[in-house]
């Protein structure tokens, strides 16, 4: 597949509006955990790898270096992200396409990948669509292929979200779009889709303190990755006030005794195989 951000599985109404360049400037907290995602995995040099929710392509580039005789395809629901990925790392054995996570089989052939990676993406998919996502991943994996994923789990960013949930409600909106499941619930979804965890995989919650050293880093994180989760449910005229109040309260209430604004991330971390 060519590195062409015009490839698409179709329009995606109601999605969050991402700013790819803003995201790129504030995604270092994800990159610090790239090696953790790869630890313990041996990718064959000719593996076909799918990066599900590839964003601006940084992790896809890391994967391509591990499969010198293989190929990497990154897909994302957001066309601006895919355009940025093509500019930054597209070409050669690394290609990108617009495709929502729940529409993989509209674009990709069955049994065409050895490994599917997904970083910090699946909590953006509504709970009722996760069976579709997992069924699609199962379909595009070859027998014996693996799904390696991490995303927000139960308790994610609890202190921050208490502030923003309250401000969203005050502004006439609902909660954010995210789905932060518990381990037992996601185990059932994986099993229903035909994935196996035992004997070589795992499904667990990881607790991480991610560094946001000062107010500028915290605000950049809010603007690039957090507020957009609430805004589809807010009346448009209320969005600027929600952002302003959310920033003000987060800065005032989340400073730690050491002066940082580090945040408590709780992640679903999994390795599952297709039988």
Secondary structure as UniProt FT lines:
FT   TURN            5..6
FT   TURN            13..14
FT   HELIX           20..25
FT   HELIX           28..31
FT   TURN            32..33
FT   HELIX           34..38
FT   TURN            39..40
FT   TURN            45..46
FT   STRAND          48..52
FT   TURN            55..56
FT   HELIX           58..66
FT   TURN            68..69
FT   STRAND          71..76
FT   HELIX           79..89
FT   TURN            92..93
FT   STRAND          94..98
FT   HELIX           101..103
FT   HELIX           104..107
FT   TURN            110..111
FT   STRAND          113..119
FT   HELIX           122..124
FT   HELIX           127..129
FT   HELIX           130..140
FT   STRAND          141..153
FT   TURN            154..157
FT   HELIX           158..170
FT   TURN            171..172
FT   HELIX           183..192
FT   TURN            193..194
FT   STRAND          195..196
FT   TURN            198..200
FT   STRAND          202..210
FT   HELIX           215..221
FT   HELIX           222..226
FT   HELIX           227..231
FT   TURN            232..233
FT   HELIX           236..238
FT   HELIX           239..253
FT   TURN            257..258
FT   STRAND          263..274
//
